[in-house]
Amino acid sequence: MEKRIKLAIRAVVGAALALAVGAASAEVVTLKVAHFLPPGSTAHAKFITPWCEKINKESAGQLKCQIYPAMQLGGTPPQLIDQVRDGVADIVWTLPGYSAGRFPAVEVFELPFMINKAEASSRALWEYVRENKLDQSEFKDVKPILFHVHDGGQLHLVKKPIATLSNFRGLKLRAPTRQTNKFIAALGATPVGMPVPQVSEALSKGVIDGAMMPWEVVPAVKAQEMVKFHSESDPKFRSLYTTAFIFAMNKAKYDSLAPDLKAVIDANGGADASAWVGKVWDESATEARKLAADRGNQFNRIPAEELGAWQRAGQVVYDSWVSEVSAKGYDGKALLKSAQSLVGKYDPL
């Protein structure tokens, strides 16, 4: 009798433990996801929100996002990468280039005339990071989920268009990163570095004469309402510039997840996810450009022959980047060759 009682007790305890384990495994994990743009932006509405909905569905509701747009967790856009490293946020979307000089190897994709389409070049960027083990060096303090670039940057001007190299003289132009600052200076204008959220006020107050931005971000800051001219590069030539972005997770948060939940995160990252986000940017450009056209803004296309002169003027930016990363222990020439090879593989003209 006593033996049977003990067996019964063990059975009850075992069932209770099984239920407890089941309940624990079904516990909802809420991820704090932070970025710097408003809820109406492409990043929030067409990338981050759908991504969060997808991981929620694929985890049977166990992964849930609480999204904090427009720096609602505090701080400034350049601090996002530290916020995810330190656990202030669980996931962030940001630009490595906002932290000047901190991630120099990935800046190769921000050199002038590197990319054509964001979808293909985003795949190339992910492969470049993995091929050169940057996830184990520059980004070792975070868990990269994906990398991507935006659609090719264009010039948006308040008072007059830019058609030739000489038109840059005397202009103050916004640039998003160190490499675009150097490029604008090489073209003869005065670069004014600032994150996207500051562009609207700077244009309205005349702090800058224009901005170098992709079409996608123009509606997010209502730039089409503050400028009248848009100078676009010939599509037969590579774009003026692009910017590298990272969607990254806190390493400790990722490591704390159950294996099946880690698998969900992994399945929604990597090369294919990077290319998907790039495609979102490619597709957004047409809609954003139409908003400017509907306002009656003026457009001009810079021919490939003229862009060739701009490219020669911008060679100094390439040389400077190679020297800088080489001084930090990288093989700058090899990294440049790697990036150009991968872009040529996935994003040929």
N, C-alpha and C positions, 0 to 999 in steps of 0.2 A: 504493500500500500504506500509506504513512505517513498519508495522508488518511483511509483507512478505519480505521486504528488510532485516530486522533484522534476520529473520529466515534463509534467504539465506546466510547472512554473517556468521552466526553461523555454518551453514553447511560447508561452505568453510574453516573456521577456524578449525572445527572439523576434516575435511579431512586432512588438512595440519598437524595438530597435530598427527593424526594417522600415516601419512607417516613418520613424524619425529621420532615417537616412533619405527616404524618398521625399519627405517634406523639405529637407535641407537641399537636396539636389534640384528641387523645383522652385527654390527661392529665387525671386526676381532680383537681378542685378541691374541697378540703375546707373548708367554711365553719364557723367557730366561732360557734355560736348561743347566746346567754346570756340568762337571765331570772332572776327572783327567787323563783319559787314551786317547790314540790316536784314530783317526777315524777308524782305522783298527781293533780295539779291539772288542771282543765279546760284551762287554757292549754297545758300541756305535752302532755297526752294527746290532746286533741281538736282542737287547732289547730296547734301548732308541729310536733309529730311528723308528722301527716298532710301538712302543708305541705311539710316536708322530703322526705317520701316522694314527693310529687307532682313536685317539681322534679328529684329523682333519676331518676324514670321518664321525664319529658319531656326530660331532657338525655341520655338513653341512658346513664345512670350517670356522666356527667362532673361533675355537681354532687352533692356529698355533704355532709351536715351532721354535725357533732359537737356535740351539744347539751349545754350546761352549765346545769342547773337550780340553783335555790337558791343563786345567787351563788357557784358553784364556781370561777369565775375570780378571786374575791376582791372586796373592796370592799363597798359598800352599795347598796341599790336606787336611791337618788338619783344614784349615780355611773354607772349603766348608759349614759346618753346620752353621757357623756364617754368611756366605754370604747369605744363604737362609733365615735365621732368620731376617737379616737386610735388605733384599730386593735387595741386589746386584745381586742376581739371583732369579728367580721365582721358579725354581725347581732344586734340585741337587740330584746327586747319589753319595754316599760316604760311608765310614766306620765309624760308631760311635767310633770304637776302635782307630782311628787315634787321637782322643782327649783323651789322657790318663787319666783314672780315672773319666771322666765326665759322662759316661753312664754305670756304673758298673753292673746294673741289667741285661742288655741285653748281657753282656759279658759271661753269663753262657753258651751260645751256642758256645763260642770259647774255652771252656775247652777241654782238650784232650779226644779223643774217644767218642764224643757226638753223631755224626751223621753217617749215611750210605749214603743215597741219598739226593741230594740237593732239588729235587722237593718236596718230602714229608717233609723234615725238614724245608723248607721255609714256608710251610703251618703251621707247628708246631710253628715256630717262630712268625708268625703273631698272632696266637691264644694266645701264651704266653704273648705277649705284651698287647693284649686286656684283657686277663683273669686277669692279674696283674696290669691293669690300668697304664701301663708305658707311654701310650700316654697322660696321664694326669699328669705325673710326670717328668720322664726323658726327654720326647719329647713334653712337653707342649708348647714350644716356636715355634714349627713348625707344619705343617699339614702332618703327615705321610700318604703317598699314599700306599706304600707297604714295606715289609721287605723281605729279602731273604738271603740265604747262598750260598756259592759256592761249587763245587764238592770237595771231600775230598782232603786235602793237602797232598803232597808227598815231598820227599827229592830229590834235584837236586844238584849233586856234581861235582866239577871241576876235582879233582885228583884221588879220590877213592870212592867206594860205601860204604854205611853203611849197615851192616848185623846184627850186635849185639850191645848191649848197650855200650860195651867198645869202639866201633868205634867212638863214639861221642867225646871222650877225645881229646883235643887239637884243635878242629875245631871251626872256627868262622862261624856261620850260621845266615843268614838273617831271621828275624821273622817279621810278619806284625803288631802284636798287643801285648799288655801287657801280655795277658795270654800265647801266644805262646813264648814270651820271657822267661817267668817263666818256661814253659815246657822244652824249649831247655836247660836252665840252670839246671833243675832237671835231665836231661838226661846226663849231663856232658860236654856239649859244651858251648862255649861263644856266647850268643845271641847278634845280632847286629840289632837293630830295625831300619826299614826304610820303607817308602812308595814304592809301586811298581815302579814308574818312576825312582827311584835311583838304582834299582837292576842291570840293565845292566852295568852301569859304574863301580859299586862296584865289580861285577864279573870280568870284563875285566882288572881291575887294581889290582886284588888280595886282595882287602879290605876284602872280605869274601871268604870262601872256598866252599860255597854252599848256597842254599836257600831253605826254606820251603815254598812251593807255590802249589796252585792247578794247574792241567794241563792246564786249560783254559787260565791262564794268561801267561804261558810260551812263546807262540808266540808273545804276545803283547810287550815283552821286549827282544825278540830273545834269550832267555836264552838257548834254545836248541843248539845254535851255540857257546855258551861259556862254557857249561858243557859237560861232557862225560858220566856221570853216573846218573842213576835214580833209587832210592830205593823206592819201592812201598809197601804199607801195604796189607796184605792178605784181600781180599774182604769179607771173612767170619768174619772179625773183624771190628769194627767201625773204621772210618778213624782217622788218626793222629790228625787232627784238621779241623775246618772250620772257616770262618769269617762271622760275621753278617754285612749286608749292609742295608742302608735305602735309599729309594727314597722319598724325602720329598718336600713339597711345602711351600712357604711363606704364613703365615696365612692370612695376610691382602689381598694378591692377591687372594687367594681362596675365602675369604669373599666378595670380590668385584665382583665376577662373578654372572651372572644371574642364577636363580635356575636351568634352563635347562642345563647350562654349568657346574655347580657344579655336576649335576647328571652324566654328561659324565665322569668327573674326578673320581667320586666315583665308577662308573661302571667299571673303569679300574684300580681299586685299590683293596685292601683287600686280603682275603685268596686265592682266585682263581688266582689273578694276581701275588701274591707272589709265588705260586706254579709254575705258568707258567715261571717266571724268573728263578726259581731254575732248572726247566727242561732244559732251554736254557743252563745252566752251565753243567748239566749232559751230554747233547748231545755234547757239545763242547769238552769235555775231550778226546773223541776218536780221533777226528781230530787232536787235538794238540799233542797227544801222537804219532801219526803216523809221524808227522814232525820230531820228535826226532829219531824215528826208521829209517826213510829214510836216516838220516845222519849217521847211523851206531852206534849211541850211545848205551851204554850197560845198561841193565835192570836187577834188581834183586828184588825178592819178599820176604818180611820179613814175616816169618810164624807166625801164631796166637800164638804159644807157646812163641815165643820171644817177641811179642807185649804185651803179658800178663806181662812180666817183665817191659816193658816200662810203662805200665799202673800203675803198683804198684809204680814205681819211680815217676810218675806224680801225685800221690794222694795228694802230698803236695800242688799242684796247686789248687785242689778242696778245700782243707782245708783253704788255704789262701783267696780264693775268698769268701767263706762262711763267714769268719771272717770279711773281708773288707766290704761287703755289709751290714752285720748285724750291724757294727759300724756306718753305715750311715742311720740307721733307718729301714732297710728292715729285713724281716725274711729270712735270707740266706738259711737256710735248707729248708724252704717251697718253695722258688723260685727254688732251685735246684730240689726238688721233682716235682714241676710243670713242669719244662723243660723236665726232664727225662721221665715223664709220657706222655707228649704230643709227644715227639720224639718216644717213644715206640708205641704210638697209630698210628702215621702216617708213621713212618719209622722203622718198625721192621726188624731185621735181618732174 
